[in-house]
Amino acid sequence: MKILGIIAEYNPFHNGHIYHIEKAKELTEAEATIVLMSGNFVQRGEPAIIDKWRRAKIAVLNGVDLVIELPFIYSSQTAEIFSDGSIRILNSLNSIDYIGFGSEARNLNTIEKIVNILIENPKEYNLLLKERLEKGYNYPNAREYALSNIVEGIENIISKPNNILAIEYIKALKKINSSIRPINIIRKDNHNSDIINSEISSATAIRKTLLDSQKLNINSIKKTIPNSTIEELNSFILDQKKFISKEELHNIFLFNIIRSDLKDDIFELNPSLINRIKNSLYLNQDIRDIIDNIYTKNYTSTRINRVILNTIMDLKKDDMMEFKEYSPRYIRILASNNKGFKIINEIKKNSDINIINTYSKKDHLNRLDRKIIEYDERATDLYYFLLSKNTGKLMTKMDYKKSPFIIK
């Protein structure tokens, strides 16, 4: 059985995702599709618009056969950590033939050239990288500068967010000599656009519309999302009263730093950034101004969002050092259909990975896997704590209470 793997956030699931799934199936002639999906927090360091169980359910209702959870320690980090962790998980299943991803690139030849430079690390590249870093630019900018000076005509490639992920996916595949074949699907939406202008619009635009109104204005988004997404968004609003924004996290973060000192044992937090946060706190009273004044060319808004989330989650540098080179020995099922169970049987035949469909089974995992999945539990508790302000109900231990969505 040919199996297609997809790494996704589905935040929320929209028509562009349907196109991506169908096109990847067509190109690969895959008989089954597994999605490794971010949990309740996504790569920008923000809460997902709706919870992981609803998003997994929508995926299975729209052509995916099995959805498993991408652990928090990978899902809310840099493109490199996100991609590296995702690829190692899919590779460890010993059952995936293809990975299909969306990018703005017309073909993978130039992406491959870039990846080879990053892996081979030639002297010319290192000198250019060092030159840029010494001028005070952050690492992503310095890397883009160095690569642009070695490979002609790539300025519009390496600045695009999905191309960055494509580079990291292929780099991760090459690093572990994986047999999984990459399949590129040219994106039809403008990933960063915050305007809904066609039947395939970006998740960014859909989220902005939802968060700006804090209610489900069906007329403004219905042409861009399937009915199942509309139903789950409706269900979420009915249960939780409103969507969570990143500002909810900012409030918790600021209270924490007022009450106690920041420590640089948190992942991605360093003394320079701690000083910048404290100075901003002393100089401003408006919460938005405090956060806005932390941003610089070296500390982008996305990085600050991740640092805020890492601080609240107490994600330690020492833990991430262990996790970075480790492949989890388990997968956690969020949703499946009958074909999904066939994929699970393939995984059981080809791999010794533990398959978690009931959260209590985590007790059988090894030390590192238990630590990884406990961060997921902490993330879920945080997500529902943020929602409790709206509902007046404190929902805890939801990982124990929720079951995978199954279509038989």
Summary of the structure (lengths in Angstrom):
residues: 408
radius of gyration: 20.8
end to end distance: 19.6
largest distance: 60.7
contacts: 1355
relative contact order: 0.15
helix: 55%
strand: 11%
